[in-house]
Amino acid sequence: MPFGLIVFGDELLSGKRQDAHAPKLIELLAERGEELAWARYVRDDRAAQAAALRQALASGEGVMACGGIGATPDDHTRQAAALAAGRPLQAHPEAQALIWQRAREMAAERGLPPPSPQNPDMQRRLEMGVLPAGARLIPNPYNRIAGFSLGRVHFLPGFPVMAHPMMAWVLEQEYGLWPRPAEVRERSLVVQGAYEAQLTPLMEGIEAEFPGIKVFSLPSVDHPSWGRCIELGVKAGSGDGQRQAAFAALRQRLHDFGAFICTEMVR
């Protein structure tokens, strides 16, 4: 299944903060033999978020949506999710019970009495437990304020310390994807003395000869070690045996072409 990522937040688009979710999701997927198919950043705007979420819900893909599930004026994700899914927002008893549990724990840690249901701060906290109808909870090991799922779209907090273990939980519990021993996913080499346009027929020939293999090309004009160069490699296929055979053919054809091979890499 393809996996995607949506991150909500004006602070990412303005440059105030750097996204930490895409690198972590890439890492978690790689540990499970998967790859991130796409990522998208959306501003704090309810209509824009709902439009992005409609596409995600309709895609049938596994999508992590991070940020904006709080209860401040710039948090729109719960409302946008309800709009996108065509469902009403309603109090989720389990989610609100977890919020109450966390509030009592925090009061006890400070030596204070349990919060009153009429407390305005408590009412605002409980808003985080008002979710689209039919939402499934995602446990939050950091502070118990749950995320939620609608179909295959999974809504997580913006805070990496909370969102990242919740991502792992979703991959394991929703999709049965557990970390597994590292395996070779691609083989590549760095070449000098050629341009991509010159090597394109060679790359197309490898893909034609080895069905399922993808040949990739990453050119650099100022690589710190090799200057102007191209990293060429093979990935996908039905196993590393096929990748090794395709890689050997790629290396031989580059040698026949006259390109200089700087180094070889396995990932």
FENCOR-V373499 format. One record per residue. N is the residue number from 1. SS is DSSP state (H for helix, E for strand, C for the rest). Layout:
n & ss
N & SS
N & SS
This chain:
n & ss
1 & C
2 & C
3 & E
4 & E
5 & E
6 & E
7 & E
8 & E
9 & C
10 & H
11 & H
12 & H
13 & H
14 & C
15 & C
16 & C
17 & C
18 & C
19 & C
20 & C
21 & H
22 & H
23 & H
24 & H
25 & H
26 & H
27 & H
28 & H
29 & H
30 & H
31 & H
32 & C
33 & C
34 & C
35 & C
36 & E
37 & E
38 & E
39 & E
40 & E
41 & E
42 & E
43 & C
44 & C
45 & C
46 & H
47 & H
48 & H
49 & H
50 & H
51 & H
52 & H
53 & H
54 & H
55 & H
56 & H
57 & H
58 & H
59 & H
60 & C
61 & C
62 & E
63 & E
64 & E
65 & E
66 & E
67 & C
68 & C
69 & C
70 & C
71 & C
72 & C
73 & C
74 & C
75 & C
76 & C
77 & H
78 & H
79 & H
80 & H
81 & H
82 & H
83 & H
84 & H
85 & H
86 & C
87 & C
88 & C
89 & E
90 & E
91 & E
92 & C
93 & H
94 & H
95 & H
96 & H
97 & H
98 & H
99 & H
100 & H
101 & H
102 & H
103 & H
104 & H
105 & H
106 & H
107 & H
108 & H
109 & H
110 & C
111 & C
112 & C
113 & C
114 & C
115 & C
116 & C
117 & C
118 & C
119 & C
120 & H
121 & H
122 & H
123 & H
124 & H
125 & H
126 & H
127 & H
128 & H
129 & H
130 & E
131 & E
132 & E
133 & C
134 & C
135 & C
136 & E
137 & E
138 & E
139 & C
140 & C
141 & C
142 & C
143 & C
144 & C
145 & C
146 & C
147 & E
148 & E
149 & E
150 & E
151 & C
152 & C
153 & E
154 & E
155 & E
156 & E
157 & C
158 & C
159 & C
160 & H
161 & H
162 & H
163 & H
164 & H
165 & H
166 & H
167 & H
168 & H
169 & H
170 & H
171 & H
172 & H
173 & H
174 & C
175 & C
176 & C
177 & C
178 & C
179 & C
180 & C
181 & C
182 & C
183 & C
184 & C
185 & C
186 & E
187 & E
188 & E
189 & E
190 & E
191 & E
192 & E
193 & C
194 & C
195 & C
196 & H
197 & H
198 & H
199 & H
200 & H
201 & H
202 & H
203 & H
204 & H
205 & H
206 & H
207 & H
208 & H
209 & H
210 & C
211 & C
212 & C
213 & E
214 & E
215 & E
216 & E
217 & E
218 & E
219 & E
220 & E
221 & E
222 & E
223 & E
224 & C
225 & C
226 & C
227 & E
228 & E
229 & E
230 & E
231 & E
232 & E
233 & E
234 & E
235 & E
236 & E
237 & C
238 & C
239 & C
240 & H
241 & H
242 & H
243 & H
244 & H
245 & H
246 & H
247 & H
248 & H
249 & H
250 & H
251 & H
252 & H
253 & H
254 & H
255 & H
256 & H
257 & H
258 & C
259 & C
260 & E
261 & E
262 & E
263 & E
264 & E
265 & E
266 & E
267 & C
